[in-house]
């Protein structure tokens, strides 16, 4: 799966339209194999991104959870700490 696609559900604040679009773009790039489609494929590529983004918005609006919302900043720092540990980079202090 695409490593650059981040979970968007159950965060405070909620996922923005830009985040949904970016995840949709990454997904369509992965599935199509195109980083940048040719002019001949551009309309189909853009339409696919729009349709995936719409489906993701519908999904996020339909999901239900009883778990408390996660904080984006806290989760981002956890990810940075995992990366530092994985790559042997010292903590910035």
N, C-alpha and C positions, 0 to 999 in steps of 0.2 A: 504494500500500500504506500501511498505518498507520505513521506515523512514530514513534509511541510504542512500537511493538513492537520490542524489542531482541533481538539474537541471544542464545540461551540455551545453545548447544552449545559445548563445549570451553573452559570457564572453570573456574578454581579460585577459590573453591569452586564446586561444582556449583549449578545453578539450584535455587532453593527451590520448594516447592509454591506459595507466594504469588506468586512471579515467573511461574510457569507459568499460574496462575489469572488474574493481571493481563493477561498477553499474550492469553490465551484470551478474556477479557472484551472487550478492545480489538478483537479480530478479529470477535467476534460482533456488537459494536456497529457496526462498519464494514459488515459484510455485511448486517445487518438494517436499518440506517438508524436504529435506536433508540438514543438515549443512555440513556433510561430507559423500558422498555416499560410499556404499560398493564397493569392488573391482568389483563385478559383474555389477554394475551400473556406474562405473567410466567413461568408454568410452562414454556412452550416455550423462552423465552429462557434461563432458568436451566438447563434440561436441555441446551440447545445448548452453553452455557459448560462444563458438566461433561463433555460428550462431547468437546469440542475439547481440554480440559485433559487428559483421559485419552489422547487420540490423541497429544498433544504429549509426554506422559510416555513413552508407548510408543516414539515416534520417537527421543527423546533417549536412551533406554535401548538402542536398536538401532544407532545411528550409531557408526561406527568411524573413527578418525583416527590418523595417525602423527605429526601435528604436536604440538608441545608445547602444554600448556594455557596459555591467556591469563589474565592477572591482571585481575580486575575493576577494581581501583583504578587500574591503569595505563591500561586502556582508557577508563575514565571521565575521567581527566585528559586523554587525547588528544582526546576528544570536546569537553571544555570548551575546550581550546586551539583546536580548529577553530571553535567557536562564537565565541570571542573574536576570532579573525581575521576570520571572516565578518561579524560585526557591528561591527567596529572598536572593540572594548572593550579597554582596556589591560590587560596582565597584572597580577594582584594581586601586589604585592610587599611 
